[in-house]
Amino acid sequence: MIHIECTWCDAELVLASLDAPSVHCPDCRVTVEFSPEPEAIALAA
């Protein structure tokens, strides 16, 4: 479990794992979705 603070209201939030798709703060009702890592672009030879 990972403990972080909400950027907007400083409430303590808990992430179950590093691969969580989003985090929601019930105190200020903000949800932040994480974007996936972009895939590498293959260059033509």
N, C-alpha and C positions, 0 to 999 in steps of 0.2 A: 504494500500500500504506500502511496506517495502522497504526502501532505503538501499542499500549496496554498497561497493566499489569493483571493479574488483581487484582480487589479482594480476593480471599480469600488468595492466596498470594504476590502481587507478582511473579509470573512475567511475562515479556514475551510478548505475543500479537500476532499480525499479522492484520489484516482486509484482505481483497483489495479491498473497496470499501465505500462508505458505505451501500449498500443490502443488505448482508449480512443474512440472516434470523436468524442466531444467531452466537454465538461460543463456542468450546469450549476449555477449558484442560486440556491433557493432564497437567500437573503435579498439580493437585488434583482432576481429573476432574469439573469443574463445567461445565455447558452453560447458557448464558443465551440465551433467545429474545427477540427484539425485537418489540414489538407494532406493528402498522401504525398510521399516523395515522388517527384516526376521521374518517368522512365528515361533511361539514357537514349539519346538519338543515335542511331547507327549511321555512320558515314559510308557513302558509296565508294568502292575502291576504284 
